[in-house]
Amino acid sequence: MTLNDVIFVDSYPKLDLHGFDRETARVAIMDFMKDQRKLKQPIIVIIHGCGSGILKATCHDVLRKSRCVLDFKTFYYNPGCTIVLLSIDE
């Protein structure tokens, strides 16, 4: 499955970053990805909101630097969230 096949995000694990600052969001994203890899969940959703774009930029920076992220993109139907494809091989 690729990220282009994802239409409904309600069935995937979500992390909501509303109210977080940059550093707290960075730690929360890394912990969330680590937990979901242990649970063998290859697709996750990170909700960062539209706002000023600070959380979105932080989110995409963390995802870009992570070795366990195979692909990510802003969700087409909601620009306030990003869908992520994780490598679940240990």
C-alpha positions in Angstrom: 0.0 0.0 0.0 1.2 3.5 -0.8 0.3 6.8 0.7 -1.6 7.7 -2.5 -4.1 4.9 -1.8 -5.1 6.4 1.6 -8.5 8.1 1.4 -9.9 7.7 5.0 -7.5 8.3 7.9 -10.0 7.5 10.7 -8.8 3.9 10.9 -5.1 4.7 11.4 -3.3 5.7 14.7 -3.2 9.4 15.2 -1.1 11.9 17.1 -2.6 15.3 17.7 0.0 18.1 18.2 -2.5 20.9 18.9 -1.1 23.0 21.8 2.4 21.6 21.6 5.6 23.7 21.2 8.4 22.7 18.8 10.5 20.6 21.1 7.6 18.9 22.8 6.2 18.1 19.4 9.5 16.7 18.2 9.8 14.3 21.2 6.1 13.3 20.9 6.5 12.5 17.2 9.6 10.3 17.8 8.0 8.5 20.7 4.8 7.9 18.7 6.7 6.5 15.7 8.7 4.2 18.0 5.5 2.9 19.7 3.7 2.4 16.4 6.7 0.5 14.9 6.6 -1.9 17.9 2.9 -2.4 17.3 3.6 -3.1 13.6 1.5 -0.2 12.3 3.0 0.9 8.9 0.7 3.9 8.4 0.2 6.7 10.9 -1.4 10.1 10.9 0.1 13.2 12.6 -2.3 16.1 13.1 -0.4 19.4 13.2 -3.1 21.9 12.1 -2.9 24.6 9.5 -2.2 27.7 11.7 1.2 29.4 11.2 2.9 26.3 10.0 5.4 26.0 12.8 4.2 22.5 13.9 3.9 21.3 10.3 7.5 22.4 9.6 8.7 20.7 12.8 6.8 17.6 11.9 8.2 17.4 8.4 11.7 18.1 9.6 11.5 15.2 12.1 10.1 12.9 9.5 12.7 13.9 6.9 15.6 13.1 9.3 14.1 9.8 10.6 15.6 6.6 9.1 12.4 4.6 9.9 10.2 6.8 7.7 9.8 5.5 4.1 7.5 8.2 2.9 5.3 11.0 4.1 3.0 13.7 2.6 0.4 16.2 3.6 -3.0 14.6 3.4 -4.8 15.8 0.2 -8.2 16.2 1.8 -6.9 17.9 5.0 -3.8 20.0 4.9 -3.7 20.1 8.7 -2.5 16.5 8.9 0.4 14.4 7.5 0.2 10.7 6.7 3.4 8.7 7.2 4.6 5.3 5.9 6.9 3.7 8.5 9.4 0.8 8.1 8.3 -1.8 10.5 11.2 -4.2 10.1 13.3 -4.3 13.2 
